[in-house]
């Protein structure tokens, strides 16, 4: 009888554990369903384009996120200057800042590029920010004259033993 | 008992929910999630690239080689440039991969699994030169917008696949077919599911060339993910953008394909020469087909200092789009005099050719070794940057390396 009682208690114990774990699994399942229906409800962010890269930082704290060193915005490589954050917030959501930095254009060409992005690449209306962005770009990344062929530069000299 | 059933059922229900959620995670990952994976700070590890490769852009990923990295006759993956218009896809299931042939000019729409494609058609292997249309863009003045490629957006790999022409014959195309356009699974940078990052193509005549492949292997192995796993259209000698990666649909068109980056000014140059900086109307822009003649000195690396009296042995590759390269010359006096290099025949059509020369220098000083290839039609590489065009394509100016004799 006592053995039977013991066995019954053990079964009861296992049963309780099972119930609790089933409830937990059920809750996780519900979370999964919510995730399926609306993935954004898990991303805890107020301004999605700006926050998507936060995961990349090592320190992750606010101070370092937009740190500027030697006149360069570390996170993007863009030069520090008036309008920097407007450029960061509007121009680095779809593509990296490297695409901006590589390119040298006059104001007219930048406007053309912005229109092209708006017409075909889902860039939004920049409103008053457009002027700020254009000023920043032509000031910090001005056109350079290259001529028909430049000198070879950045040559790393080394001794060749043949 | 009833309660136990209930518990059991809900447990299974939530497990199914979990499984369901897992499938959703895999198949339909939210944008920032897949960005996280492919924003890995180490693209070299991510794509198996050499540390000396230059990263031009991390979103989308674009990387190029330097001349000395391209010394191999068949370019190994670590030195192959990376060009993306959209996001690199993830979680590709080769076993479930299909390719559909559709469009106005197919007799009937047909879909093949990858296995069917491999088993139904004969396999061919060719060394094919692929060069980005914008390779050399960085030298244009006034500059053209886009990735500022130097000289390293070119390579020649060994591609294995089936002939696109064989598959088109099997599918059956109508007599009014003029173009094919590819479609692929990569996603637009903006995350907009209705947009394709790129969907280009070639005329039917190019589609039917022996060397135009639907390839499933590169250099004897599965194609690396970033280069189009599991299936890539390879059109050697044409702008590499015609060689669609991750291809799952080919449309046979009764007009010039009008997919993304076929229209507007993309991959087009002025039909008639224009002055630098001139505005060109869209209707005056013509689609680039065969790439122009070009060469690279891949050995030695620029910057070699050599003892006076010693000979310098140079080597490299030359290619000419659809054509064969007939001659390669070098100059050590800034183009005043030219000497001919030894040039090998191509292994197959559209493969780059290898050249070499042994150079003596008259005295100590600063030299530049220039290489200039000439194609079968007698067209040569220019010494200066060629005709300006609004988008900065087709810069085939001769390659230069710096040498000091000390």
Interface residues (C-beta under 8 A of the other chain):
Chain A: X18 X19 X22 X25 X26 X27 X28 X29 X30 X31 X32 X33 X35 X36 X39 X40 X43 X48 X52 X53 X55 X56 X92 X94 X95 X96 X98 X99 X102 X103 X104 X105 X106 X109 X113 X120 X121 X122 X143 X144 X145 X146 X147 X148 X149 X150 X152 X155 X156 X157 X158 X159 X160 X162
Chain B: X7 X10 X11 X13 X14 X15 X16 X17 X18 X20 X21 X22 X24 X30 X31 X32 X35 X36 X39 X41 X55 X56 X57 X58 X59 X60 X139 X140 X141 X142 X143 X145 X146 X147 X148 X188 X189 X190 X192 X195 X264 X300 X301 X302 X303 X304 X305 X306 X310 X311 X312 X313 X368 X383 X384 X385 X397 X400 X401 X402 X404
